Each structure stands twice: as structure tokens, then as C-alpha cells.
Amino acid sequence: MSYTSNGFTDIKFHEEIIFERSRPGRCAYSLPAKDLTGVADLIPADLRRKELDLPELSEIDVVRHYTRLSTYNFSIDHTFYPLGSCTMKYNPKINEKMARLSAFTDLHPETPLDRAQGTLKMMFDLQHMLAEVSGFAEVSLNPAAGAHGEYTGLGVVRKYHQKRGDLKRKKVIIPDSAHGTNPASCAVNGFEAVVLESGPDGKICLDCLKGMLNDEVAAIMLTNPNTLGVFETDICAITKACHDAGALVYGDGANLNAIMGVARPGDMGIDVMHFNLHKTFSTPHGGGGPGSGPVGVAKHLVEFLPNPVVRKVGDRYEFALLKDSMGRVRSFYGNVGIALRAYVYLLELGKEHIAEVAEHAVLNANYIKAKLKDVYNVKYSNDTLHETVFDDSKLPNHVTTMDVAKGLIDRGYHPPTVYFPLIVHGALMVEPTETESKETMDGFIDALKDIAEKAASDPQSILNAPTKTYIKRPDETLAARKPVLKYGAEK
Ligand SMILES: Cc1ncc(COP(=O)(O)O)c(C=O)c1O
């Protein structure tokens, strides 16, 4: 017997898969008898199954099986999920309802444009809303995730330099606080990522950057506010220095939720930026694929956007193909259902309330920081915006960030992002988002204080955590590199 955080007590119940619960002849539903003579002949013989092994269960067993499985994952609908940088923002249910309207779901991608004007209008309007919020000339909805947006945006940078015949520019400068997808996106675009060390305050050192700029630099790729949650106050001087040297400025827009409605990246001189719709505009987090990472560009880069772009000609919405496009990045037109959720979110929020999202996100992060900074070390003491990075250096008895993360699971919380950004040793990066209440954050703060107190008085209880989960402490590297995804494969 074991007790788990989701309340199930029967270990056998945990281990059985649906085929093991099957009993011959048991059934949940009987289909009405139907004459199917000749139907099988419609399927070529070599495609017909010889046998079909399906589990046989009663309805209640099926319901319990899947309801139980649904509780195995932490989710934003289940509990507080304070992942810094990854931003697990609440997904309002109205978004889901609208995205399920058959007028959208029944539309085939090959539908003639005359019959898809509603969806095209939604895409066109969303492009404009995103452009307005961020200060860019045009936005493409094609990329399928933030990282995919990076790939696309750097493709725009590549195409810009190619068109000018400036082929020497092969380097992209990236601060050492950047997300790992940044250098990866450079590599797949044929650029060389060059690391820029952060200054002592965690920000970009302007003079260091100036020293690195030359006629081989294609762009700088920066995140603002950066992954410490710190706003780059020199941003206008940074973009000017890059432009003076003939380089472009790529903005990783993952943290737009910290400033939207208050300041616009386009106005700061950023040339191209991706949005993570899941972070800022409340769509489900796409897991690197089924998400959406639109790309916005300044006027001088519009001609290089990926094809196709949605344009309005008279009263009609159309797909245009740009001659100098960086290419296609997606079959058809991106994840339209995800774009639709962001569109609903923006309409529901209304232009006049957009800034409140950023203000509350910043307030919440600073509340947690103020309550915990005496217990967990904060390496960089700058003012932070929507997220805050603690570390484990104040914890006694060799209790580390990983132990804190496991201790939080026992207390019913998803751990924050750990060991990122790399410039903070033992980082614990917390982002509450604007949707969490003071009571939820207070519970989380108490849990972190309790863990720090136990680290001193009863360290073993933290070093042994989690005690309430089905799987305890897997080998993190093996679990990531060689996950056992097939039932029975581990036996
Ligand atoms: C700063 C930053 N940039 C880029 C990404 C990549 O975004 P996505 O997860 O949508 O691919 C992330 C993801 O969490 C991020 O935090």
C-alpha cells in the first residue's frame, strides 16, 4: 500500500493497465445489430486485421481508469504551476469553447478562400493586434512554437543580409543568460552563436557588446526582460550600437507578458521578435510543437516573412506569397486553433486592460520575492519584473535546489524552473503569472519556508522527498534521454 499526492491508496490499482483489467465478456455498451454483409469486402484483403485485441471492461472501470490517469500529471487546472520562463499561464475556458466551434474545427485547410473568410479575418485581425501590442509592422502566425519562431525570425535575419549581399555576417551574439533554444536556433540557420557574458548586475554590458560588434555579426539575440526577470535599461543604446554596426536585433519575446501594454519592443529598436502565445496570451503550452510562436518584424523586414501571409485586399482576405520570403516553415498556415485562443483572450481582455496583465504579473512576482528573499538567496539584487530567481546557497545540510523541488511536490505544488538560467548556480526560477491569488501564493511561500526550516531541523525529510508520488526520484538524465515509454519495456 502507498499513499500518493492524488489520494489513491491501492498500489495494484496504480500498476494495472487497461488490458490487465480486462475480463472476457465484460462490456460497457452494446452496438445495435446491423447487417454488415459485404462491408469487409470494401477493404483490400491485405489491409484487413486478422484479429483485434481490445480490452473488455464495464463502463465504470473505463471511467475510473482514465480519470485516475488524468490525475497523474500536474496541470495548471489542478494546482499552482510556478515555472519561471516557461510560464504556465491559466488557459481560460472561453478560449477552449470558442476554439471548438464547428465553423472553425470543420474547416479543411484546402477549403476555397471564399468559404474561409471568417477564419482568415480572425488571423488577419490577430496579426494586427499582435503588431499593435509589440510595435511591429507585420506579424506572421505560421511558426508552431516559440523555438520555431526563433528559427523563423533568424531566417528573416539571414535573408535580409543575403539580399544586401552582406554574406560575411555569420555570427549571432547571445547573452549567457539566454534560453537554450536561442543558440540552437542559430545553429539550424547556419549562424555561429557567440556568447556575451552578463555584467555583474546580470544585464548586458553595453561596452562589452560594442567590443564584439563588427562586420561579421548578423544580429544580437536578446530577451527583455531577461531570464532573471530584469529589464535591460540600456536597450535603446544596445539597439543603436547594433544598427550602427550593420547588425540586426532579434528579440526573444518570451517575456512580453512582463511589459505588454506598457512598453513595445518595436519602439525600442528591436527588428524581429517571436511571441510565445502560451506565455503571454494564455493558450495551452505546446510542448515544442502544437503551440504557436508568431513572428513580428519591423518595416524593413516585412518582405522576408515566411509564406504565406494573410492580407486584406478590398473586403476580401487572401493569402499572399512574398517573392523574397525566407521560405515556408509550416504546412498550411500554422496552428490556427491556438491562434484562435489567443484572439479570444485578447478580445475578452480588451485593449484598455492589457497593461493590467503585466502589472499584476510583476506585482505577484515581487510579492513572492519580498516574502522569500531572507530565506532563499537572490544573487542579483536588481529590481525584477514578472519572475524572480532564487538559489540554494543559504540552505544548510547540503540540501539543494533539486531537494527543494522534490519537497514542493510533496506539498502539492509543481516545482519552479530549476537550474536555469545558467548564470545562477542552483537557480530556482519562480513565475506566478498574473492569474494567481494572494492566498495561493501565500500557500506556496509557506511551503518554501517550511522546506527551508526542515532543511535545518530534519534534513532527511527533504532529502527523501518526494514520498507521496508513484515515482520517487528517477535518474533525471536517463529519464530525459532514454525514457521508457512502452509498457513492460522496463521488465
Ligand atoms: C526565454 C525563452 N525563449 C524561448 C523559449 C522557447 O519557447 P517554446 O517553449 O514555445 O518553444 C522559452 C521557453 O520556455 C523561453 O523561456
The ligand as an SDF file (V2000), in Angstrom:
LIG
                    3D

 16 16  0  0  0  0  0  0  0  0999 V2000
   13.2050   32.7990  -22.8550 C   0  0  0  0  0  0  0  0  0  0  0  0
   12.6270   31.7040  -23.7080 C   0  0  0  0  0  0  0  0  0  0  0  0
   12.8540   31.7040  -25.0350 N   0  0  0  0  0  0  0  0  0  0  0  0
   12.3560   30.7480  -25.8360 C   0  0  0  0  0  0  0  0  0  0  0  0
   11.5870   29.7130  -25.3510 C   0  0  0  0  0  0  0  0  0  0  0  0
   11.0880   28.6510  -26.3030 C   0  0  0  0  0  0  0  0  0  0  0  0
    9.6830   28.6910  -26.3970 O   0  0  0  0  0  0  0  0  0  0  0  0
    8.7890   27.3890  -26.7210 P   0  0  0  0  0  0  0  0  0  0  0  0
    8.7260   26.5920  -25.4600 O   0  0  0  0  0  0  0  0  0  0  0  0
    7.4440   27.9400  -27.0950 O   0  0  0  0  0  0  0  0  0  0  0  0
    9.4360   26.6640  -27.8640 O   0  0  0  0  0  0  0  0  0  0  0  0
   11.3300   29.6550  -23.9780 C   0  0  0  0  0  0  0  0  0  0  0  0
   10.5140   28.5280  -23.4480 C   0  0  0  0  0  0  0  0  0  0  0  0
   10.1800   28.3720  -22.3510 O   0  0  0  0  0  0  0  0  0  0  0  0
   11.8580   30.6740  -23.1410 C   0  0  0  0  0  0  0  0  0  0  0  0
   11.6300   30.6690  -21.8250 O   0  0  0  0  0  0  0  0  0  0  0  0
  1  2  1  0
  2  3  1  0
  2 15  2  0
  3  4  2  0
  4  5  1  0
  5  6  1  0
  5 12  2  0
  6  7  1  0
  7  8  1  0
  8  9  2  0
  8 10  1  0
  8 11  1  0
 12 13  1  0
 12 15  1  0
 13 14  2  0
 15 16  1  0
M  END
$$$$
